[in-house]
């Protein structure tokens, strides 16, 4: 056993940190536009189904592996399956976290820019064409996208360098309640807009005529990625969880919080979209072009634009600190580097790669590899290859390689939920690998419906 490691000090701290990892731009930026592109309510129902069927069991698996070993993502597999090739799964998780942090920080930098624009009231009086130009001019720039990305990475590093209990836990316990309050304020404003009912109907009333095989796979992929699975974060955070904590209820609580925020983001966005006759399938630009257009038309728009972009910054930050922690835990535990040095080295390395991502819409937009810019390549390799493949290998490891008794002890804990464990183990052994394999093959373009 290792020497004493830093760890979470309370159940709320565990849930706040793990939920903070899961709740990010994927919930508030990606979920609404993916839902909008896939027909609304029907997509939402299938998404919920996959959260329960696949998301919670896989999150429980990663938490159990991390806590059983009490090591970083790489060290977990090295401890549980020594002298085998399985630690490579941990390396994939560390690599995925590094890649995601690099391009994620570029997008997070945009949220800082838009928060400043909201403070200055620069959306006022602009029509959709002008807002589109404003967005295009900013992301294609060579200075501010890089500056904001580096500032965001500095903020992330400043939290992580303080440690697990005094850094990550302390700040997520503050940030997560603030995030919830902000999104509820936005929801109240959205549903009181004239014509908001149509947006709520779009979100919650399923239209199964719009369903396709690809929609089902999109829902499964969104459920998988929104919970931060397959990238080493939940394994790493799991290693900091006290052995007295009941992982089954913790995994369910984190998944519920993640889903709730995604739904509340939809409630904040779609009533406003329909109230102002905007198309709900606006795509990735929904947050940076469509919503500023709505805010500047509605009464109190200045205030609501400001708190919305603050919300985006908080969501991005709680996710980025979990990504950086995966890398820092690996460096400090496996390479025996001090936490301070490991944090700043990791942040600098992510910043160097992040510069390429930040410039991918401007000076480096014509510099491509395999037909993709640096941003697109990092996104594709991590999201389409490393995450689903890593998740697939984790289910195989838990279901077929690791002794059943290890998983049973970790999952059941002191609660004695034997029947629940049997259901869980069946899912992890048979259903989850098949479902994740479908997502993996679809993301690679090998399987198409």
N, C-alpha and C positions, 0 to 999 in steps of 0.2 A: 504493500500500500504506500502511496505517496505521502509526503508531508502535508500538513494542513493547508488546504486551498481556501481561497476566498469563496463565499457562497451567498445565496440569497438568505435574508434573515426572517422573512415573513411570507405567508401564503399570498397576501395581496401583492407583495413584491414580485413573486414568481409569476403571477397572472399578469400583472402590469407589464413586466419585462417581456414575457413571451407573447402576450397580445400585442405589445408595441412592436415587436419584431414582425408579427404577421400583418398588423394594420399599417399600411403604408400607402404609397402612391397607387399601388395595385388596387386598393379598395376605393379610393376617392377619385383617382384619375382614370384608371383602366376599367374598373368594374362597370361604371355607368355607361361608358361608350361601347363596351363589348355587349352589354345588355341591350343598349339601343340598337346596335347593328344586328342583333339576333332575335328581335321581336318582342322583347319585354318580358311579360309575366311567365310565359312558358319556359323561357331560358332560366328565369329565376327559380322556378320550382325544381327543375332538373339540377341546377346548381346546388340547392339546398339538399337534395337527395344525395348528391355525391359528397357533400361536406360530411354528412352523417355516415354514409356507407364506406367512404375511402379516407376522407380527410382526418377525422378523429382517430380511427385506428392507426393510421400512419404516423400521426403526431404522437400518439401514445407509444408507438414502437420506438421512435427516435428519442423520446424522453427516457424510456426504459433503458435503452442502450447506453445513453450518456450517463445516467445515474448509476447503472450497474458498474461501469468502468471508472467513473469520476475522473474523466480525462477529456481532452479536446477531441475534435472529430477524428483526426488521424489516430491519436493515442487510444481512443475507444476501441477501434478495430484491432489495433496492435495488441491491446490487453485481452480482448475477448477471443481473438483468433490469431495467436502468436505464430510466427514462422509460416505464414500463408500469404497469399496475394491480396487478402481482404483489406488491409490498411490502405490500399490504393483507392478504395471507395471514399475513405476519409480525405485523401489528397484531392480527389475530385470535388468534394464538398468545399475544401479550402480554396481551390482554384475557382470554383463557381462563385463563391462569396467575393473573391478578389475582383473578378470580372464584373459582377453585378454592381459592386460598390463603385467601380470606376465609371460606368456609364450612368448609373443611378444618380451619382453625385452631380452629373451634368444636368439632368432633368431637375434635380432638387435645387440646383443653382437658378434655374428658371423661376422656381417658386419664390426665391428671395428677390429676384428682379421684379416679379409681378406684385410682391408685397410692397416694395418701394413705390411702384407705379400707382398702386391703390392708395398709399399714403398721400402721394402727390395729386390724387384725383385725376390722373391722366387718361382715364377711360371716358370721362365725361365729354359728351358732344361728338364722339367718334361713331361713325357708321361701321357696319360690318367689314366693308372693304378697307377702311382705315385701320381697324383693329387687326385685320389680317396682315396688312403691311407692317404694322407695328411689331407684330409677332415675328414676321419674316425678317425684318431688319435686325431685330435683337438676336435671334438664334443664328443668323448668318454672320454675325460680327466676329471679330478676332480678339477683342479685349474683354468686354464685360462677361460673356459666357464663361470664360476661363477664370476671371476674378471671382465671380459668384460661386463657381464650382469649388475653388480653393478655399474660400471662406466657409462654405458648407462642410468641407472635409476637416477644416480646423475645428469647427464647433463639435463635430462628431468625435474627433480625436481627444478634445479637451474633456469630454465626458468619460470616454473609455479609459483614459490614462489614470483616472481616479480609482479604478477597480470595479469589482462586481457590486459589492454592497454600498460603497460610498460614491460610486459613479453611476453605473447602469441602473441599479435598483432605486437609488435616491431620486434620480431625475425622471425615470419612467413613472414613478409613483406620483410625481407632480404633473408631468406632461399628459398622461393618459386621462385623468379626470378633466383637465382643461380641454383636451380634444373633444371629449364627450359633451361637455357644456356648450362648446362652440357649435358643434354639429346639431345639437338640439335647438339652439337659437336659430340657426339657418333653416331647420325643418319647420319651425313655427312660422317663420316669415314666408317660406315657400307655400305652405298649405293654406295660407290666408290670402294668397293672390287670386284675383278673379280668373276663373277657368282652370284652377289648379287640379280640380277633380279628374280632368282628362289625363293629366300626367300620372296621378295615382292609379288610375285604371290601367294605363299602359304598363305600369310597374307591377301591379298585383293581379290583374285579370289575365289569365293565360289564354293565348290564342294558338292552339296547337296546330293550326293550319300552316303556321310559319316555321314549324320545326323541320329540320333536315338532319341527316346523320352528322353533318359537320357541326351543327349547333350543339348536339349532344356532346361531341368531343371538345368543343370550345368550353362548354360548361364544366366538364371534367377537368380540363386543363386549368381553367380559372380557379376552381376549387383547390386544385393541387398547388398552384403557384401562390395563391393568396395567403396560404397558411405557412409560407416560408419553408416548405418541405423539400428535402433533397439537397439543401445547400449548406448543411452542417450547423445551422444556427440553433435548431431545436435540440440536436444532440449536445452541442456545447452548453446551451442553457440548462438542459437536463442534468448535466454533470454538476451544476451548482445547486440543484434542488435537494433539500434535506430528505433523508431517508424516511422520515415520519410522514411526509406528504403523500397523499393518495393521488397517484398519477392519473388514474382514470377520470376522477372529477376535475383535476387540473386541466387535462387535455380537452375535456368537454367544455370547461369554462372559457378557455382560450379560444377555442373554435367558435363558441357562441358569441364571444365579444367581437371577434374578427368579422363574423357574418352580420352581426347587428350593425357594426359601423358601415359595412358595405351597403346594407339596406338603407340605413339612415342617410348615406351619401346619395343614394338614388332618390330618396324622399326629398332631399334638399335641392336636387337638380331637375328632375323631370317635371314636377308641377310648374316650375319657373320656365322650363323649355316650352311646354305646351301653352302656358299663359301668354307667352309672347310669340307664339306661332313659329317656333324654331324646329327644324327637323331633328328628331331624337337620335338619328344615326350619323351625327356629325363627325364621329371618329376621334382620333387622338387629340385633335385640336379643340375638342369640346370645352375643356377647362380654360384654355388660354385665349380663345377667340370668342366662342359662343357665349360663355358665362359672363365675361366682361361686357359683352353687348347687352345681355339681360340686366346686369347690375346697374348699368348707367341709364336704363329706362325705368327702373322701379323706384318708388318712393323709399328713401333711406338707403339707396343703392351704394353710396359711398361707404357707409358703415358695414354693410353686408359683404361688399367686395373685400374690404380690409380683413374682416374676421375669416372670410373663406380662405384667403391666401395664407393667413397665419396658420389656419388649420392644415393646409397642405404642407407647410414648413414643418410643423410638429409631427405630422404623420411620416414625412420623409426622414426626419431625424431619429424617431424611435426605431425605424427599420435599419437605417444606416449604422447605428451603434451596434446592432446585433451582427451585421455583416462584418464590421471591423473587428468585433470581439472574436469571431471565428478565426481570423488570421492572427490576431494577437495571442490568443490562447495557444495556437500551434507554435508560433515563434518562441513564446516564453517557456512553454513546457517541453517541447521537443528539441529546440536549439539552445535552451538555457540562457535566453537573453532576458534582461530585466524588463518588467512590464512597461516602464516608461520608454525605454529605448525601442522595444518591440512595437509600441503604439505609434510613435512618431515615424519610425522606419516604414511601417505598414501604410500610414497615412500619406507619406511622401511618395511611396511606390504607386499607390492608388491614384495620387494626384498626377503623376507623370503619365499614366495610362489615361487618366481622366481628361487631360489636356487634348489628347487625340479625339476623344469622344465629343468634348465641348466644341471642337473646331470642325466636326464632321458635317455641320450644316452650313459652314462658311468656307474658309480658305482650303479645307481639306475635303470638300464635298466630292471632288473628282478623283481623289486618291482612294482607290479601292483594292480589295483583295478578295478573290472569288466573287467579284461583282458587288461587294458590299463595302460601305464605309466602315471606319473603325467602330463607330457607335453600333451600326447594324450587325457587324461581325461579332462583337462582344455580346450583344443581346441574343443573337441567334445561337452561338455556341453554348452560352450558359443556359438560356431558357429552353432551347429545342433539343439539346444533346445532354449536357451535364446534369441538369435537374431531373428530367424524367428518367434518364438512365441510372442516375444515382439512387433515385427513389425506388426504381425497379430492383436494383441490387440489394437495397436495404430490406425490402420485403422478402426477397429470396434468402438473405442472410438470417433474418429473424425467424422465418418459417421453416427453413430446411437445414441451416448450418448450425446455428446456436442451439444449445440444449433447451428443450421446451421448459424445463424447470427454471432456467434463468429468466425467461420471459414471464413465466407464471408468477414467480416471486415478485418481479418488478411491477407487473400489471395489477395483480391482486393486492399486493402489500398486506396490510393488516385487515383489509375489508372482507376477505373471503368471498368475493363475487365469482364463484366458480362457474356458474352458468354464463355470466357475462364474458368470462375469459374464453369459454368454449366458442362463443359467437365471434369474439374478437379474433381468436386464433384461426378460425375457419376463413374469416375475411382476409387476414394477412397472408395465409398460406395459399388460398385459391383465388379469391375475387380480386384483391388489390393488384397482384402481379399482372393479371390479364388486363384489367382496366388501365393500368399505367403503361403497359406495353402498347395498347391501342393509342394512347396519347403520344407516346414516343414515336411510333410508326407514322402517325398522322402528322406530327410536327416536322418529321423528316421528308414528308411528301411521298412516302412509300405506300401509305394506306390512305385512300380517298373515298369518301362516300358521295 
